Amino acid sequence: MFDVEKIRAEFPILSREVYGKRLTYLDSGATAQKPRCVVEKMAELLLNENANIHRGVHRLSEEMTVRYEEAREVVRTFIGAAHREEVIFTSGATMSLNLVASSWCEKNLKEGDNIVVSHIEHHSNIVPWQLAAERKGAELRVIPVVEDGSLELDKLDSLIDEHTKVVAITQASNTLGTKPDLARIIAKAHSVGAVAVVDGCQGVVHGGVDVAALDCDFYAFSGHKLYGPTGIGVLYGKRELLDKMPPYMGGGDMVDKVSFEKTTYAPLPLKFEAGTSNFIGAIGLAEAIKFLQSLPADEIEQHEKALLDYATEQLLQIEGLRIYGTTADKAPIISFNVEGCDHYDIGMILDKMGVAVRTGHHCAEPTMARFGTNGVVRASFALYNNKEDIDTLVKAVKRAVSMLK
């Protein structure tokens, strides 16, 4: 059986108290906590091995360069990429998506074309495409969402046509937990020659990914939601596409030769890694991936599903509580409101009881508008949560409701 208490012991922060109460951390959808091995690895590097990568001829620089490129290989195997050059380190998923929206669209998008997104996207998978469409005179189209949080995929034929150049879709909604049928969406995108871009921030944590099997053209995720450090992320892109794209940023390390007359660029992946990379963060992310890979993936999935089912059952016993997103195979995320109670007020009361949840629109305002609310309470679960966390959450919500009504 999955030994959650043994797992929890690897996350020191979970043993602390908040306002004199045991911390119940249910905000992993915003950022996950870090296991001891990640923190210790990064501390070791900073204290004993720190040196800039790629440029130095001295021993420390050479050692750190090797570690950095080894981290790239860890990511490559983790996501199933065919080539190490297809793994680009960025500052996070937001930068990864902006890179594609800027660089790929610069050469391939024109007036009269369209970009398709879904109604359940995070702002980071909406705004970059809006900006690209505005620059090029293209149209932004939206796949609608129905009441249970699933997408209206029967509308794909009318939305994705010969003028579609990009289909950008989440692997798992950060508010509803919905996991769209990516295979169907990607196949439709490819049938008209469009590229498929996947926001994997939540999906890579809950279920993982094989980008080759998925056949997406680009895939983005952030390290800090995957038990790794902040400030590091990944863009996967098919090598033949990345090769043809212009650089996103200019600076050191992404160049071959520089003159005032002309600059030529370094080969992949360096072409998209201008400046000093977050090499400590990249190695920390690799350590987080190794930690995750040391655990049985099927047991993690079963554990998180059990938490989700139990929390759903218990919360729905509270009068007036509504859960947004009820698809059967959703990610372990519950967004809810209680009739007559403000989501922010609930969150504040839960905080005083040691329960950390998220309140607000969660950078998904179009989703909130579709369901007629300006915000929700979101509890997001991770492999280190246990049944006691759920019981504490439910008790705290009941207490908040009794105070607010």
Sequence and secondary structure as in RCSB ss.txt:
>XXXX:A:sequence
MFDVEKIRAEFPILSREVYGKRLTYLDSGATAQKPRCVVEKMAELLLNENANIHRGVHRLSEEMTVRYEEAREVV
RTFIGAAHREEVIFTSGATMSLNLVASSWCEKNLKEGDNIVVSHIEHHSNIVPWQLAAERKGAELRVIPVVEDGS
LELDKLDSLIDEHTKVVAITQASNTLGTKPDLARIIAKAHSVGAVAVVDGCQGVVHGGVDVAALDCDFYAFSGHK
LYGPTGIGVLYGKRELLDKMPPYMGGGDMVDKVSFEKTTYAPLPLKFEAGTSNFIGAIGLAEAIKFLQSLPADEI
EQHEKALLDYATEQLLQIEGLRIYGTTADKAPIISFNVEGCDHYDIGMILDKMGVAVRTGHHCAEPTMARFGTNG
VVRASFALYNNKEDIDTLVKAVKRAVSMLK
>XXXX:A:secstr
   HHHHHTT GGGG EETTEE EE BTTT     HHHHHHHHHHHHHT   SSS  SHHHHHHHHHHHHHHHHH
HHHHT S GGGEEEESSHHHHHHHIIIIIHHHH  TT EEEEETT  GGGTHHHHHHHHHHT EEEEE B TTS 
B GGGHHHHS TTEEEEEEESS TTT     HHHHHHHHHHTT EEEEE TTTTTTT   HHHHT SEEEEESTT
TTS TT EEEEE HHHHHHS  SS STTSEEEE SS EEE  TTGGG  SS  HHHHHHHHHHHHHHHTS HHHH
HHHHHHHHHHHHHHHTTSTTEEEE   TT  SEEEEEETTS HHHHHHHHHHTTEE EEE TT HHHHHHTT S 
EEEEE  TT  HHHHHHHHHHHHHHHHHH 
